Amino acid sequence: MPELVYPPVIAAAKTMFRLLDLKITIEGAHHVPRSGGAVLASNHVSYLDFIFAGLGANPSGRLVRFMAKQSVFADRIGGPLMRGMKHIPVDRQAGAASFRAAVDALKRGEVVGVFPEGTISRSFTVKELKSGTVRMARSAKVPVLPVAVWGTQRLWTKGRPRTLTRRHTPITILVGEPINPADFPDPNVLAAELTTRLSALVDRAQRDYPDTPAGPDDTWWQPAHLGGSAPTPEEAAALDAAAEQRTPSA
């Protein structure tokens, strides 16, 4: 089937990036295979991460099918776009169906994008990863590529107002070397390897980022261990737990 929706959406996004003069740096895009299935496993610091993580696969000519919450597909405007781009809905009450759909897509040779942390990290550090990413790659016998995005939280993240028209913002996208599940017979060892590599990429993206906070009121987007005022991982976990109690069905 021809891709009627995805290419125009990418073109529109790139046009917006140019108008906003976003300083986008992509490294490691050559790791994305030009054919065959693969899982792109990205850290999650912003509601816009799927756009930029997907951009990391663009030089290889690949369109990434992201797994996203079912509620996004129910949106009057976003839903048709998500379906047109062949993204994969995730119903948390029926996770097995979503898992099968992703594995089937991988076996068909698609690149599937996932956020193995499950939700946005308020601390801007890598949270504990869910097991689905590793199980998916093992089931489909495809590589996992860790992807780090950084700077996107300055445009729109959890608990902060949207600043989608913010100009000149540096955005970093790092694509790591593929991890072959066949090299890790023990799924726990594979999961640990993914965590290690993803954390290392995120750490490099943060430390090499070309911008610094403009002043004491602008340190919120920096992780605590680098001197920022973002919550520590422990504080972030407490905030997440409180949010879950308020909205148990989310």
N, C-alpha and C positions, 0 to 999 in steps of 0.2 A: 504494500500500500504506500502511495506517495506521502511524503511528510508535508502536509499543507499548513500546519499550525506552528510547529516548532521553529523552523527557519525564520519566519517573519518575527516571531517573538524574540529570538536571539538578535536579529538585526535591529529591532526597536530598542532592546536593552543596550546594545553597543552604541547606538546613537545617543541614548541618554547618558551613558558613561562619558562620551566625548563632550557633550554639552556641559556636564558637571566637572569636566577635566579631572576625573578620578585618575590617580596615579597607580595603575594596575601593574603589578609585577607577577609574572607566571614563571615558575621554574619547575623543571621535571616533567613537562607536558609530554615529552617523548616516551615516558613510561606507560602512557595509556596505549594499549594495543589498537592497531588500526582495524582489526577484525577480531571476532570472537568475544565471548562473554568475559566480564570482569566486574568486580564489586569495587566501587569507589566509596571508601569509608572516611568521612570527613568529621573533624571536630565541629562543635556547634556553639557559636557565640552570638548569632544574629538570626533574625527572621529572614534575612536575605541570603543566607549561606548557600542555599541550593542554586541560586543564580551564579554565584562566583565559583563554587566547586564545579559546577557544570562547565563553566568557562575554561577550566583547566583541561577539559577533554576536547575542547573545540579545535585546537591545532591538529589533533589526530583525526578530525572529521567525524567524531563520535557524538551522538546525542544521548544524554544520560537520562534514564528513566528513574526518577526519584520516588522513594517510598514516602508517602505523606499521610497525615491524619485524614480520616474519612470526612471530617467536618469541612476540610478545604474543598473537597469535591462537591459538597452540598451548597457551596456559595453560588449565588446567581450569576456572578461574573467570572469568578475564578474557576468554578467547576467545569464549565465547557472547555476552558483553556487547558486545565489539568488533564482532562480526558483526551483532548486533541493532541497533547504532547505525549500521551501514552504513559503518564506517570501511574504509579501503583498505589491505590488506596489502602490504608491500614486501619482496620477496625479492631480496636483493642479488645473487644469482646469476642472476636472471631479471628484471632491471630494466625491460626493454621492456614486459613484461606489466603491471607496476604502473603504468608511465607511461600506457599505453593506457587502463587502467581509470580513472585520474584524469582524463584528457582526456575520456573518454566521460561521466563524471559531470559535468564542467564543461559539456559541450555539452547535457546534460539539464537544466541550470539549477541544479546543486548548487553550494554553497560548499565548496571543498576547502581543508583546512588543511595547511600544510607547514612544516617547519623547515629552511630552505635551508642552514643551517650543517652539517646532517647529524648532528651529535652535540652534546651539551651543551658549552658553552664554559666551561672551567675558569677562564678569566681573567675571565669575566663581561663581556667585550667582544665585539663582533661579529666572528666568524671569517670567513674567505673563504667566499663563498656558492657552493654547487653550481649547475650550469647548469640543472638540471631545472625549477626554478620558472619561469624565463623561457621555456624551451621549451614548457612546459605552457600557460602563458597565451597565448603566440603561436599555438600549435596550435589552442586552443579559442576564440581571439579574445575573451578575457575580461580584465577588469582585475585587477591585482595590488594588494592592500592590505597595506602594511607594518604589522606589529603589534609593539609592544614590551611585554614583561612584565617586571616587576621586583618583588623581594621574595619571589618564589616559591622562590628558592634557599635561603631561611632555613628552609623547611619540609622540603625534600628535594632534595639535589643530589649530584652525583658526588663520591665520596670523603669524604662526611660522613654521620653517622648521621641517620636519619629523625627528624624532630620534628613528626609530623603532628598532634599535639595541642597544638602551640604556640598560645597565645592572643594576641589583640590585634595580630597582625602586619599591618602595612600592605602591601597588594598594589596595584600600579599596572598598569593596562592602557591603553595608548594605541593607538588605531587611526588610521593616517595616511590621507591623501587617496589615492584610487585612482589608479594609474598605468595609463594606456591603452597597451597595446603598439603600437597603430596610430600613436602619436606618436613611436615609436622604431623606425624601420625596421632599424636596426643592432642585433642582439641584444646585442652587447657594450656598447653605450651604454645599453640598457635595464637590463642587469645592473648596470652602474655606478650608474645612477640608483637602483635598488632598494637597493644597498649604502649609498649616501649617505643616502637617506631613512630607512632602517632604523637606521643608526648614529646619526643625529640624534635619532630618537625615543628610542632607548635612552639616549643621553646626557642627554636632557631628563628621562626617568624617573628616572635615577640622581641627577641634581643637584637635582631637586625633591622627592625622596623625603623624607617627613616624619619619618623616624627616623634615628638615628645609632648606631654601635656603643656597647654599654654599658660597654666598657673595652678594655684591650689584648688580652684573650683573645677579643674578639668582633668583631675587624676582618676575619675571614676572608671575610665575605660582601660586602665592599667591593672594587672593582677597585683595582689597584695605583696607577693614575694619579690616584685620588681619595684616596690615603693608606691604602688597605686592604692586607691581607696576602694577598689572592688572588694566584695566580701571574701574572706578566706574560704577555702573549701568546706571547712566545718560550719562556718556561718551560712554559706550558700545551701548546704544540706539541710540546715534547720529552716531556712526560708522555704525551700522546696517542700519539706514535710508539712509546714504550716499551710502552704498553698494547696497541697493535696487534701488536707483535712477540710478546707473551705469548699473545694470543688472535687469531691471524690470521683465523679464520673468523667473528669477531664483526662 
